[in-house]
Amino acid sequence: MIIKANAKINIALNVIRKRDDGYHEMDMIMTPIDLHDTLHIETAKDDAFSSNIDMIFDESNTVVKALHVMRKAYPSIGHFHIHVEKRIPMQAGLAGGSADGAAVIIAINKLCDLQLTEEALFALGVKVGADVPFCIANTLARVQGIGEVITPIDATLDISGILVKPASGVSTKDAFAGIDFAKAVHPNIDAIVKKMKMQDDTYLALLDNTLEQPSLSLNSDIKQVKQALEGYDFPVVLMSGSGSSVFALSKDKEALAKAKQELENTYDFVQLIELHK
């Protein structure tokens, strides 16, 4: 079976508080983008993993974790050969690892005819990683809790984008640890969702990301990317997740193409993107 694993961007990200269990309470708007990994998954006599890049398939790898979660829940599923064709950059805030884990869960559900409900898939996914349930849903959605509460948003995002990642990355753990809640930005997710459903483009002015402040302080390369994209006067320039990738949104595809052509001279990863329609 061949399955696409779409990257995501956080159109808006609000970290509400740190919970007693150590996780953070989130309220986000997330959308899949057309950038994706491709997974080839087939039944086999023994588990085997491969990739087009130098990838370590240990217990921390989401592909391995997803397989183990599925086997623990359904011991009779057997074994698999999983090949990951990697395109989504790592440490980018694009949920590349989560998307791969989600793809494994979806594929095994189909290959083994488990006929699991979406809710059951989400429950398995959150055991692999916080973004995995969203990657299973793979649709424009409001995502709350630690990532397990997913509410699809009935709206069409008539806008395109550009995605730029500097060579350096950011530790998600360090980004969350660096939040100063007294000064943090908290986008109004309710207002954004309402405007999106009304097809009111003024939602663009409300987009923000609580994690930008700590990630910018941890990695000056993100600030440089933001400043470069802001020079094109796009309506939105925002970091995705905890970084280090930065995206800009615009309806002007010519301007986006011009930015891509120019920024490719400075950055290794520059890509035009389409959002969930």
matplotlib code that plots the C-alpha trace (Angstrom):
import matplotlib.pyplot as plt

x = [0.0, 1.2, 0.0, 0.7, 1.6, 0.8, 2.7, 0.7, 1.1, -0.4, -2.4, -2.9, -1.4, -2.4, -0.7, -3.2, -1.4, 0.9, -1.2, -0.5, 0.5, 3.3, 1.6, 0.4, -3.3, -3.5, -6.0, -4.9, -6.0, -4.2, -4.4, -2.7, -0.5, 0.4, 4.0, 4.1, 6.1, 5.2, 5.1, 5.2, 3.7, 3.2, 2.8, 6.0, 7.4, 9.4, 9.3, 11.7, 12.2, 13.9, 14.1, 15.5, 17.4, 19.6, 16.9, 17.3, 14.4, 14.6, 12.0, 11.8, 10.9, 7.2, 6.9, 8.2, 6.1, 3.0, 3.6, 4.2, 1.0, -1.0, 0.5, -0.1, -3.8, -4.2, -1.6, -2.8, -1.8, 1.4, 4.6, 5.3, 7.9, 7.7, 9.6, 9.5, 10.2, 11.0, 10.3, 9.1, 12.1, 12.6, 12.7, 10.5, 7.2, 5.5, 4.6, 6.6, 7.2, 3.6, 2.3, 4.4, 3.1, -0.5, 0.1, 1.2, -1.9, -4.2, -2.4, -2.5, -6.2, -6.9, -4.4, -5.7, -9.3, -9.7, -12.5, -11.7, -13.7, -12.1, -12.3, -10.5, -7.8, -7.4, -7.1, -4.3, -2.7, -2.3, -0.3, 2.3, 2.4, 0.2, -0.1, -0.8, -4.7, -4.8, -2.6, -5.1, -8.0, -5.9, -8.4, -8.7, -9.5, -9.5, -7.3, -7.5, -6.4, -3.0, -4.0, -6.6, -9.7, -10.3, -13.1, -13.2, -13.7, -16.2, -14.4, -12.4, -8.9, -8.7, -5.0, -1.6, 1.7, 5.5, 7.4, 11.0, 13.1, 16.6, 19.2, 19.0, 16.1, 14.4, 13.8, 10.1, 10.7, 12.9, 10.4, 7.6, 9.9, 10.7, 7.1, 6.7, 3.0, 2.9, 4.0, 2.9, 0.7, -2.7, -4.5, -8.3, -9.1, -12.9, -12.8, -10.6, -12.8, -15.9, -14.4, -13.0, -16.5, -17.9, -15.2, -14.1, -10.4, -9.9, -9.1, -5.6, -4.9, -5.7, -3.3, -0.4, 1.6, 2.4, 5.6, 7.2, 8.6, 10.5, 11.6, 12.9, 15.0, 16.4, 17.2, 18.1, 17.9, 14.1, 14.1, 16.1, 13.7, 10.7, 12.4, 13.1, 9.5, 8.1, 10.0, 7.5, 4.5, 2.6, -0.6, 0.7, 4.2, 4.2, 6.3, 4.7, 4.5, 7.6, 9.6, 12.0, 10.0, 8.2, 5.4, 3.8, 0.3, -1.0, -3.4, -0.8, 0.8, 3.2, 4.6, 5.0, 6.8, 9.1, 9.9, 10.7, 13.1, 14.9, 15.0, 16.3, 19.6, 19.9, 18.0, 18.1, 14.4, 12.0, 8.7, 5.4, 2.5, -1.2, -3.5, -6.5, -9.3]
y = [0.0, 3.5, 6.3, 10.0, 11.6, 15.3, 18.0, 20.6, 24.2, 25.9, 28.8, 29.9, 28.5, 29.4, 27.8, 28.4, 27.0, 24.2, 21.4, 19.5, 16.4, 18.4, 18.7, 22.1, 23.0, 24.0, 25.7, 25.7, 25.9, 23.5, 22.6, 20.0, 21.2, 19.5, 18.9, 15.2, 12.1, 8.9, 5.6, 2.1, -0.4, -4.1, -7.3, -9.3, -12.2, -9.8, -6.1, -4.1, -0.3, 1.7, 5.2, 7.4, 9.4, 8.3, 7.7, 5.9, 3.5, 3.2, 3.3, 7.1, 7.0, 7.6, 5.0, 2.3, 3.7, 3.6, 0.0, -1.0, 0.9, -1.0, -4.4, -3.9, -3.1, -5.7, -8.5, -10.5, -7.8, -9.5, -7.9, -5.2, -3.7, 0.1, 2.3, 6.1, 8.4, 11.6, 15.1, 16.9, 18.4, 17.5, 19.9, 22.2, 22.4, 20.6, 17.4, 15.3, 12.5, 12.6, 12.4, 9.3, 7.7, 8.6, 7.0, 3.7, 3.6, 4.3, 1.8, -1.1, -0.4, -0.9, -3.7, -5.8, -4.8, -3.6, -1.3, 1.1, 4.3, 7.7, 8.1, 4.8, 5.8, 9.1, 7.3, 5.1, 8.1, 10.2, 7.4, 8.0, 11.8, 14.9, 15.8, 12.3, 12.5, 15.6, 14.0, 11.0, 13.5, 15.3, 18.2, 21.9, 21.8, 23.3, 21.2, 21.4, 19.7, 18.2, 17.5, 14.8, 17.1, 17.7, 19.8, 20.1, 23.6, 24.0, 26.6, 27.0, 28.6, 30.4, 31.3, 29.9, 30.1, 29.7, 27.7, 28.4, 26.5, 27.5, 24.8, 24.9, 23.6, 24.1, 21.7, 21.6, 20.9, 24.1, 26.2, 25.3, 25.7, 29.2, 30.6, 33.6, 33.4, 37.0, 38.4, 35.6, 36.3, 34.5, 34.6, 34.6, 31.2, 31.7, 34.9, 33.4, 30.3, 32.5, 34.7, 31.7, 30.1, 33.4, 33.5, 36.8, 37.3, 39.7, 36.5, 36.8, 39.8, 37.8, 34.9, 34.4, 31.8, 31.8, 29.8, 32.4, 34.4, 31.6, 30.0, 33.3, 33.8, 30.2, 30.5, 33.7, 32.0, 32.0, 35.8, 36.2, 34.1, 36.1, 39.4, 38.2, 37.1, 40.3, 42.2, 41.0, 42.5, 39.3, 39.4, 36.7, 35.7, 33.2, 30.4, 27.0, 25.0, 25.4, 26.2, 26.4, 26.7, 30.0, 30.4, 33.3, 33.3, 35.4, 35.2, 36.7, 33.6, 35.7, 37.4, 34.0, 32.6, 35.7, 35.2, 31.5, 32.3, 34.9, 33.1, 29.9, 31.7, 31.9, 28.9, 25.2, 24.5, 26.9, 25.5, 26.9, 25.3, 24.8, 24.6, 22.3, 23.5]
z = [0.0, -0.9, 1.4, 1.5, 4.8, 4.6, 6.5, 8.4, 9.4, 12.4, 11.0, 14.6, 17.8, 21.4, 24.3, 27.1, 30.2, 31.5, 32.9, 36.1, 34.1, 32.4, 29.1, 27.7, 27.1, 23.4, 21.2, 17.5, 13.9, 11.8, 8.1, 5.9, 3.1, -0.1, 1.0, 2.0, 2.7, 0.9, 2.8, 1.2, 3.6, 3.0, 5.0, 5.7, 7.6, 9.9, 10.6, 8.4, 8.0, 5.3, 4.0, 1.2, 3.9, 6.8, 9.3, 12.7, 13.2, 17.0, 19.7, 19.4, 15.7, 15.2, 12.5, 14.9, 17.8, 15.7, 14.7, 18.3, 19.5, 16.8, 17.7, 21.4, 20.7, 18.0, 18.5, 15.5, 12.9, 11.9, 10.5, 8.0, 5.7, 5.9, 3.5, 4.2, 1.2, 3.2, 1.9, 5.0, 6.8, 10.4, 13.4, 11.3, 13.1, 10.2, 12.0, 9.5, 12.1, 13.3, 9.7, 9.1, 12.3, 11.3, 7.9, 9.5, 11.7, 8.7, 6.5, 9.1, 9.8, 6.0, 5.4, 8.3, 7.8, 11.4, 10.5, 13.3, 13.8, 13.5, 17.3, 17.8, 15.4, 17.3, 20.6, 19.1, 17.5, 20.6, 22.2, 19.4, 19.5, 20.1, 16.4, 15.2, 15.7, 13.5, 10.9, 10.8, 10.4, 7.7, 7.3, 8.3, 12.0, 15.4, 17.6, 21.4, 24.6, 24.0, 20.4, 20.9, 20.5, 16.8, 15.4, 11.6, 10.3, 7.4, 5.5, 2.3, 2.5, -0.8, -0.3, -1.1, 0.6, 0.7, 3.3, 4.3, 6.7, 7.9, 8.2, 12.0, 14.1, 17.4, 20.3, 20.9, 24.6, 24.9, 23.0, 25.4, 28.4, 27.2, 27.2, 29.4, 30.1, 31.5, 28.1, 25.7, 22.7, 22.8, 19.4, 19.7, 18.1, 18.5, 16.4, 13.8, 13.3, 13.1, 10.4, 8.5, 8.4, 7.0, 4.4, 5.9, 5.0, 8.0, 9.9, 8.5, 10.7, 13.8, 13.2, 15.7, 17.5, 21.2, 20.5, 18.3, 21.1, 22.8, 19.5, 18.1, 21.3, 20.9, 17.2, 15.5, 12.0, 12.4, 12.9, 9.7, 7.7, 9.1, 8.2, 4.7, 4.1, 5.7, 3.1, 0.5, 2.3, 2.5, 4.6, 7.0, 8.0, 10.8, 12.3, 12.2, 15.4, 17.5, 14.3, 12.7, 9.5, 8.6, 6.2, 4.4, 3.0, 0.0, -2.8, -5.1, -6.6, -8.7, -5.6, -3.9, -6.9, -7.0, -3.3, -3.9, -6.8, -4.7, -1.3, -2.9, -3.2, 0.6, 2.0, 1.1, 1.8, 0.1, -1.2, -2.6, -0.8, -1.2, 1.8, 2.4, 0.2]

ax = plt.figure().add_subplot(projection="3d")
ax.plot(x, y, z, "-o")
ax.set_aspect("equal")
plt.show()
